[in-house]
Structure formats: structure tokens, C-alpha cells
Amino acid sequence: MTSLPREAPLLPTADLPVDLRRVELLCARLRPEEGFQLERIDWAIGRAPRGEGWDNALWPVGRLDGSPLVLRVARRESARALLGREVTVLRRLRGLGIPLPMGLPVILATADDAVLVRWIDGSTADEAPPLLREHVAHDLAQMLATIHSGPAPEVGRNPVRGVPLKNREAAFTADLERAVLSDAQRERAAARWRAGLAAGLWEGRDLLLHGDPHPGNVVVPLPGRGGPASLIDWGDTTRGDPASDLGGLLLHQPSTSLLERYRESATWTGIDDDQIWDALVSRAWAWGSRMALALLTAYPSTHSLGAVGKRLLSS
């Protein structure tokens, strides 16, 4: 199977320097996590980043027991707080001492504006073949159910995740107008959005949310490597209505059966109430439509994430 091209959109302009000098300085200021010794690392700081996203650059810095390490370095002022949220939640999840259906990034040390982690080798779920993508989607349903059902640490609020749908209506309307869609796709998105707005509001406790569990934030092991997929990029983590996380789940496989898999595994108070559940499903499809439109307006249709958005809006 031939993968779709990976041309990315233009990244937001970096307002923090990410260069070799800054990376070397951050490495010198790393604070190891409890029980870890920096002396175990075979340092070999690269001369250029291994990858770069909207908020962070991934800079190779060496190896631990043969496994590559990268320093996640904030490239924008706004990403500083996101890295702090990520560290807080990943520490909490690992401290629970319970098995999780998916892997997590392993934090080894932190510095101001940077986190040292093991590199997770693999490809993202949006590039996976259909059968593997379906398997990963079911694992993610169980992963989100586990996260939502546990304790929620105090983390900063995300203004665009876990909030009432009406807070995102202007963004939805703007993207619906900008996106290149067929009449059927446009009407389907609008109908799901209206249904979500009409559904009952979330009135349960604020659940811990990943914030952005779309297929680009799930890493699938390379063929022959084995092991679970990993849920990465926890910078958008927040607390609130789980519907936004379930909207991200639907991007993996736009089907009601996937939401039912989530319901089978979740244990938060109210999950068994059909009225609460039906309203949650309506909001989830609305969030999925909102996120699909955002992907289609950010990525070209030839990009695998653009194809993810198109698939949901065509279903």
C-alpha cells in the first residue's frame, strides 16, 4: 500500500530559538526524574532537529541502553505551559501503577521549556493500513476510557477542548465555509453540529482528557517490532467534557461501534445512563466534525491527515 504524501502545512512562526546552542544549554540544566541518573546516557547531541511540530522541536541528544533519546524543546512561548501540563499528567498516569492499553512517552528528565524522552519509533496511525488502523482505534477507545475514569489532576484549562460546543461555534462556521466539500459532506457536518448543540450539556465531574487524540498523535510500532501503539503529545491535556476526546477517537474510525467499545470500558459515574450517553454521542460526532474540518483546512487533501478529515465527513 502506498502512503499518502506527508507534505505538512506551514508551521506557526517560532518565537523561541531552537538551535544547537540552546539545546546544549538545556541539556546541561536537565533535572532527572526520580530514580533516573543522567550518567547512564551516552550523549551525542545532533546538529539539527529530528522533527518539528507546531509547538515543539525534537532534537536528538544521545542514547540510553541503545535506544535513541530526544529533547522536546518548546519553539513557541505558548508551548511552555503545554509542556508543563504534559509532564504533570504523564507523571500522574505512570504513578497510578495500573496497566494501560497503550504506551506513553517516557520522561527521563526536565528543564525549563524542555523534556527529555525516549524516541518512539514507528509510524502514525493515519498512515497505517485499514485493518491495523481499526485495531489501534479499539485500543485507543479503551485507553481513553481508562484515562477518563481515573482521577483528574489539577491542570490548566484548555480553551478549545472539553468545553461546551457553543464555545467553538465561530471556529466551526468559519472552517465549514473555507473547507472544500461536496454538498453532502457540508450538510452532514452541519447536521451533526446542530445535533450536538441540541444535546444535553455535560453536567458530570470534569474528567481528565488527552485533548488531541487524533491519528497523528498515535504512534504504531513498525512491522515486526510488536508492542502496543503509543498515545503521544499530551500538551493539550485538560479536564472537562469527554465528548471532545471522543470526537478525536472518531477520526480514527468514524463508527458508533467504536464509541460503544469505549462505553464498555469506561467506569465514570453516569456512563450507564442512556440519556447521558445519547447526549454524549451527539456531542462526540459534532466534535469529530469540528476536528475533521480543522484537518481539511490545515492539510492538503493529499496528506494522510487531510484524508482522515475527509473520511469522517464522508461517513
ZARO-65860 format. One record per residue (C-alpha): residue in one letter; residue number from 0; x, y, z. Coordinates in nm, 3 decimals, padded with zeros to 5 digits. Layout:
R  residuo  num       xx       yy       zz
R        A  NUM        X        Y        Z
...
This chain:
R  residuo  num       xx       yy       zz
R        M    0   00.000   00.000   00.000
R        T    1   00.140   00.341  -00.095
R        S    2   00.128   00.602   00.179
R        L    3  -00.016   00.942   00.101
R        P    4   00.241   01.222   00.080
R        R    5   00.337   01.386   00.408
R        E    6   00.359   01.748   00.296
R        A    7   00.286   01.947   00.608
R        P    8   00.129   02.292   00.621
R        L    9   00.345   02.588   00.712
R        L   10   00.420   02.577   01.084
R        P   11   00.345   02.876   01.306
R        T   12   00.646   03.104   01.334
R        A   13   00.878   03.006   01.620
R        D   14   00.924   03.284   01.874
R        L   15   01.175   03.088   02.083
R        P   16   01.517   02.994   01.940
R        V   17   01.567   02.623   01.877
R        D   18   01.930   02.578   01.779
R        L   19   02.232   02.377   01.884
R        R   20   02.344   02.638   02.139
R        R   21   02.009   02.640   02.319
R        V   22   01.983   02.259   02.314
R        E   23   02.331   02.221   02.466
R        L   24   02.239   02.472   02.737
R        L   25   01.913   02.290   02.815
R        C   26   02.091   01.953   02.834
R        A   27   02.331   02.100   03.089
R        R   28   02.034   02.211   03.302
R        L   29   01.834   01.886   03.293
R        R   30   01.681   01.765   03.618
R        P   31   01.646   01.385   03.621
R        E   32   01.321   01.217   03.717
R        E   33   01.322   01.030   04.047
R        G   34   01.525   00.711   04.022
R        F   35   01.700   00.805   03.697
R        Q   36   02.065   00.904   03.658
R        L   37   02.179   01.124   03.372
R        E   38   02.517   00.949   03.383
R        R   39   02.354   00.648   03.216
R        I   40   02.311   00.843   02.890
R        D   41   02.557   00.813   02.603
R        W   42   02.546   01.177   02.495
R        A   43   02.565   01.261   02.125
R        I   44   02.385   01.588   02.059
R        G   45   02.283   01.622   01.695
R        R   46   02.338   01.929   01.486
R        A   47   01.976   01.959   01.368
R        P   48   01.629   01.857   01.492
R        R   49   01.492   01.513   01.409
R        G   50   01.146   01.657   01.368
R        E   51   00.946   01.971   01.433
R        G   52   00.580   02.029   01.512
R        W   53   00.354   02.323   01.581
R        D   54   00.475   02.365   01.939
R        N   55   00.798   02.170   01.986
R        A   56   01.114   02.059   01.809
R        L   57   01.254   01.708   01.866
R        W   58   01.633   01.720   01.895
R        P   59   01.846   01.402   01.908
R        V   60   02.078   01.409   02.210
R        G   61   02.209   01.055   02.259
R        R   62   02.116   00.703   02.361
R        L   63   02.007   00.511   02.669
R        D   64   02.075   00.136   02.664
R        G   65   02.093   00.158   02.287
R        S   66   01.761   00.341   02.247
R        P   67   01.765   00.692   02.096
R        L   68   01.669   00.991   02.310
R        V   69   01.528   01.325   02.201
R        L   70   01.486   01.656   02.377
R        R   71   01.142   01.808   02.320
R        V   72   01.210   02.180   02.310
R        A   73   00.938   02.445   02.311
R        R   74   00.960   02.654   01.992
R        R   75   00.679   02.893   02.088
R        E   76   00.604   03.087   02.408
R        S   77   00.258   02.931   02.422
R        A   78   00.410   02.582   02.429
R        R   79   00.587   02.639   02.761
R        A   80   00.268   02.584   02.961
R        L   81   00.174   02.287   02.740
R        L   82   00.497   02.106   02.825
R        G   83   00.429   02.162   03.194
R        R   84   00.082   02.010   03.161
R        E   85   00.223   01.712   02.976
R        V   86   00.480   01.640   03.246
R        T   87   00.220   01.668   03.523
R        V   88  -00.021   01.424   03.358
R        L   89   00.236   01.169   03.242
R        R   90   00.383   01.155   03.592
R        R   91   00.036   01.102   03.736
R        L   92  -00.056   00.828   03.489
R        R   93   00.265   00.637   03.549
R        G   94   00.219   00.680   03.923
R        L   95  -00.119   00.508   03.915
R        G   96   00.055   00.172   03.882
R        I   97  -00.218   00.025   03.661
R        P   98  -00.173  -00.135   03.319
R        L   99  -00.271   00.090   03.030
R        P  100  -00.395  -00.031   02.690
R        M  101  -00.141   00.189   02.509
R        G  102   00.212   00.310   02.564
R        L  103   00.307   00.657   02.688
R        P  104   00.609   00.881   02.636
R        V  105   00.876   00.805   02.898
R        I  106   01.000   01.122   03.067
R        L  107   01.360   01.090   03.187
R        A  108   01.442   01.449   03.279
R        T  109   01.309   01.801   03.250
R        A  110   01.442   02.153   03.212
R        D  111   01.274   02.487   03.166
R        D  112   01.100   02.465   02.827
R        A  113   01.227   02.112   02.753
R        V  114   01.157   01.745   02.828
R        L  115   01.396   01.452   02.771
R        V  116   01.215   01.142   02.641
R        R  117   01.284   00.816   02.466
R        W  118   01.223   00.832   02.092
R        I  119   00.918   00.623   01.998
R        D  120   00.992   00.453   01.669
R        G  121   00.707   00.380   01.430
R        S  122   00.455   00.550   01.204
R        T  123   00.146   00.747   01.297
R        A  124  -00.197   00.585   01.283
R        D  125  -00.312   00.800   00.991
R        E  126  -00.051   00.620   00.777
R        A  127  -00.147   00.270   00.893
R        P  128  -00.332   00.024   00.666
R        P  129  -00.708  -00.006   00.734
R        L  130  -00.703  -00.329   00.939
R        L  131  -00.424  -00.207   01.165
R        R  132  -00.588   00.134   01.196
R        E  133  -00.909  -00.036   01.312
R        H  134  -00.720  -00.240   01.572
R        V  135  -00.544   00.070   01.704
R        A  136  -00.875   00.259   01.719
R        H  137  -01.020  -00.004   01.953
R        D  138  -00.711   00.015   02.174
R        L  139  -00.749   00.393   02.185
R        A  140  -01.115   00.359   02.286
R        Q  141  -01.007   00.153   02.586
R        M  142  -00.718   00.390   02.661
R        L  143  -00.945   00.695   02.670
R        A  144  -01.198   00.506   02.884
R        T  145  -00.922   00.427   03.134
R        I  146  -00.792   00.784   03.144
R        H  147  -01.138   00.938   03.174
R        S  148  -01.239   00.701   03.454
R        G  149  -00.939   00.779   03.676
R        P  150  -00.852   01.078   03.895
R        A  151  -00.804   01.413   03.722
R        P  152  -00.500   01.612   03.841
R        E  153  -00.514   01.990   03.856
R        V  154  -00.404   02.105   03.513
R        G  155  -00.469   02.430   03.331
R        R  156  -00.788   02.459   03.130
R        N  157  -00.771   02.423   02.754
R        P  158  -00.996   02.685   02.592
R        V  159  -01.066   02.467   02.287
R        R  160  -01.105   02.116   02.434
R        G  161  -01.352   01.977   02.687
R        V  162  -01.561   02.294   02.665
R        P  163  -01.925   02.344   02.560
R        L  164  -01.971   02.317   02.184
R        K  165  -02.112   02.669   02.164
R        N  166  -01.765   02.797   02.258
R        R  167  -01.636   02.660   01.927
R        E  168  -01.926   02.760   01.703
R        A  169  -01.744   03.052   01.539
R        A  170  -01.447   02.830   01.453
R        F  171  -01.677   02.557   01.318
R        T  172  -01.867   02.801   01.099
R        A  173  -01.550   02.958   00.962
R        D  174  -01.394   02.622   00.873
R        L  175  -01.719   02.495   00.722
R        E  176  -01.718   02.793   00.488
R        R  177  -01.348   02.755   00.398
R        A  178  -01.329   02.378   00.350
R        V  179  -01.358   02.230   00.002
R        L  180  -01.652   01.990   00.045
R        S  181  -01.930   01.832  -00.152
R        D  182  -02.285   01.944  -00.072
R        A  183  -02.347   01.613   00.105
R        Q  184  -02.035   01.647   00.322
R        R  185  -02.119   02.004   00.412
R        E  186  -02.476   01.919   00.511
R        R  187  -02.365   01.614   00.710
R        A  188  -02.116   01.823   00.909
R        A  189  -02.375   02.096   00.971
R        A  190  -02.642   01.844   01.078
R        R  191  -02.407   01.675   01.326
R        W  192  -02.307   02.010   01.466
R        R  193  -02.669   02.113   01.515
R        A  194  -02.745   01.779   01.685
R        G  195  -02.451   01.826   01.920
R        L  196  -02.562   02.176   02.015
R        A  197  -02.914   02.049   02.080
R        A  198  -02.792   01.763   02.302
R        G  199  -02.777   01.796   02.677
R        L  200  -02.473   01.972   02.822
R        W  201  -02.210   01.780   03.016
R        E  202  -02.301   01.802   03.385
R        G  203  -02.072   01.534   03.528
R        R  204  -01.742   01.586   03.703
R        D  205  -01.455   01.723   03.499
R        L  206  -01.280   01.419   03.353
R        L  207  -00.912   01.404   03.262
R        L  208  -00.881   01.437   02.883
R        H  209  -00.591   01.380   02.647
R        G  210  -00.714   01.678   02.448
R        D  211  -00.599   01.584   02.099
R        P  212  -00.607   01.207   02.035
R        H  213  -00.625   01.230   01.655
R        P  214  -00.443   00.970   01.439
R        G  215  -00.132   01.187   01.407
R        N  216  -00.079   01.158   01.783
R        V  217  -00.083   00.778   01.793
R        V  218   00.243   00.602   01.703
R        V  219   00.211   00.247   01.570
R        P  220   00.516   00.017   01.601
R        L  221   00.697  -00.072   01.282
R        P  222   00.617  -00.415   01.133
R        G  223   00.789  -00.692   01.325
R        R  224   00.859  -00.475   01.631
R        G  225   00.549  -00.578   01.828
R        G  226   00.418  -00.400   02.137
R        P  227   00.126  -00.160   02.178
R        A  228   00.074   00.166   01.996
R        S  229   00.160   00.479   02.195
R        L  230  -00.051   00.786   02.264
R        I  231   00.177   01.089   02.245
R        D  232   00.163   01.470   02.259
R        W  233  -00.016   01.542   02.586
R        G  234   00.029   01.918   02.568
R        D  235  -00.344   01.980   02.513
R        T  236  -00.445   01.773   02.815
R        T  237  -00.722   01.931   03.021
R        R  238  -01.031   01.849   03.227
R        G  239  -01.394   01.863   03.120
R        D  240  -01.649   01.705   02.884
R        P  241  -01.514   01.378   02.735
R        A  242  -01.701   01.446   02.409
R        S  243  -01.403   01.629   02.258
R        D  244  -01.174   01.327   02.316
R        L  245  -01.439   01.102   02.163
R        G  246  -01.454   01.331   01.862
R        G  247  -01.082   01.267   01.820
R        L  248  -01.146   00.895   01.858
R        L  249  -01.399   00.905   01.572
R        L  250  -01.127   01.041   01.344
R        H  251  -00.959   00.700   01.371
R        Q  252  -01.273   00.509   01.274
R        P  253  -01.600   00.700   01.224
R        S  254  -01.838   00.440   01.366
R        T  255  -02.083   00.419   01.653
R        S  256  -01.948   00.073   01.739
R        L  257  -01.615   00.233   01.836
R        L  258  -01.797   00.459   02.082
R        E  259  -01.971   00.152   02.223
R        R  260  -01.631  -00.008   02.281
R        Y  261  -01.539   00.299   02.484
R        R  262  -01.862   00.272   02.683
R        E  263  -01.793  -00.094   02.766
R        S  264  -01.460   00.001   02.925
R        A  265  -01.539   00.334   03.095
R        T  266  -01.644   00.343   03.461
R        W  267  -01.707   00.710   03.531
R        T  268  -02.032   00.794   03.709
R        G  269  -02.320   00.822   03.462
R        I  270  -02.175   00.611   03.180
R        D  271  -02.463   00.362   03.222
R        D  272  -02.731   00.630   03.192
R        D  273  -02.874   00.611   02.838
R        Q  274  -02.982   00.975   02.839
R        I  275  -02.634   01.094   02.936
R        W  276  -02.479   00.856   02.685
R        D  277  -02.701   00.957   02.392
R        A  278  -02.622   01.324   02.451
R        L  279  -02.250   01.242   02.474
R        V  280  -02.262   01.054   02.142
R        S  281  -02.427   01.351   01.969
R        R  282  -02.165   01.590   02.106
R        A  283  -01.887   01.348   02.008
R        W  284  -01.999   01.343   01.643
R        A  285  -02.019   01.722   01.649
R        W  286  -01.665   01.743   01.787
R        G  287  -01.548   01.490   01.529
R        S  288  -01.693   01.706   01.253
R        R  289  -01.528   02.015   01.400
R        M  290  -01.188   01.841   01.412
R        A  291  -01.228   01.692   01.064
R        L  292  -01.291   02.039   00.923
R        A  293  -00.985   02.171   01.105
R        L  294  -00.772   01.898   00.945
R        L  295  -00.911   01.967   00.599
R        T  296  -00.837   02.338   00.627
R        A  297  -00.486   02.280   00.769
R        Y  298  -00.366   01.995   00.548
R        P  299  -00.392   01.932   00.174
R        S  300  -00.631   01.659   00.069
R        T  301  -00.332   01.452  -00.048
R        H  302  -00.192   01.444   00.306
R        S  303  -00.285   01.145   00.522
R        L  304  -00.432   01.373   00.791
R        G  305  -00.636   01.554   00.529
R        A  306  -00.766   01.210   00.426
R        V  307  -00.862   01.145   00.790
R        G  308  -01.084   01.453   00.794
R        K  309  -01.240   01.370   00.460
R        R  310  -01.316   01.012   00.571
R        L  311  -01.518   01.125   00.873
R        L  312  -01.713   01.385   00.678
R        S  313  -01.796   01.126   00.415
R        S  314  -01.924   00.870   00.666
